Amino acid sequence: MGVVYLAALLVTLGCMLLLDRRFRLFFWRDAIAASVVTLVGLAFFLVWDIAGIAGGIFFRGEGVIATGVLLAPELPLEEPVFLVFLVVCTMVIFTGAMRVLDALRRRAGRSGTP
């Protein structure tokens, strides 16, 4: 049971990457830019987490679904995987929304509707 959360994170990350591949939204549109955005986002949120841990705000909860592996005090192995998922999910949703909005604008422009 100790890997359920990590496995769920990896499966959902894989699903986001499949959507990304299907519609060429983030990594499959520009892999270098997507890698930079993902690494910067991961670094930002890890610093945020470390500051929260140091300030006594964030604590690791005990759960039977987690691996129990700690990368640092109060920083479980699953946290960086979750943060990568968070960044990728956000960027896939953002780029997908931008594509939909652009299509709606083009359609409105062709029909002469403001």
C-alpha positions, -999 to +999 in steps of 0.1 A: +000+000+000+030+023+005+032+034-031-004+041-040+000+079-038+032+079-058+017+056-084-014+077-087+007+108-092+027+091-119-004+078-137-021+112-137+011+129-148+013+103-176-023+111-186-015+149-187+014+141-210-008+120-232-032+149-236-002+172-242+010+148-270-024+145-286-030+182-289+007+194-289+001+219-261+033+221-240+062+196-243+052+184-277+049+220-289+083+233-276+102+208-255+130+231-245+107+259-233+085+234-215+115+218-198+127+253-186+092+262-174+088+229-156+122+231-139+117+267-128+082+259-115+095+229-096+124+249-081+100+277-071+076+254-054+104+234-037+118+266-022+083+275-011+079+241+006+113+243+022+105+278+036+071+264+049+088+235+065+115+257+081+088+281+093+069+252+110+039+257+087+042+225+065+043+190+081+044+156+065+013+137+073+014+100+082-003+080+056-004+043+046-006+052+009+027+071+009+061+055+005+075+070+037+107+080+019+119+114+029+142+136+007+147+160+036+130+164+070+092+167+064+098+165+026+084+132+012+095+117-021+060+123-035+062+161-031+085+168-061+065+144-082+033+163-072+049+196-080+060+185-114+024+172-120+011+206-108+033+226-132+026+203-162-012+202-155-013+240-152+006+245-184-015+220-204-047+236-191-033+271-198-021+263-234-053+244-241-074+273-230-054+297-251-059+275-281-097+274-275-099+311-270-079+318-302-102+295-321-133+313-308-118+347-317-110+335-352-146+321-356-161+354-343-138+373-367-150+353-397-187+357-388-183+395-383-195+392-347-176+414-322 
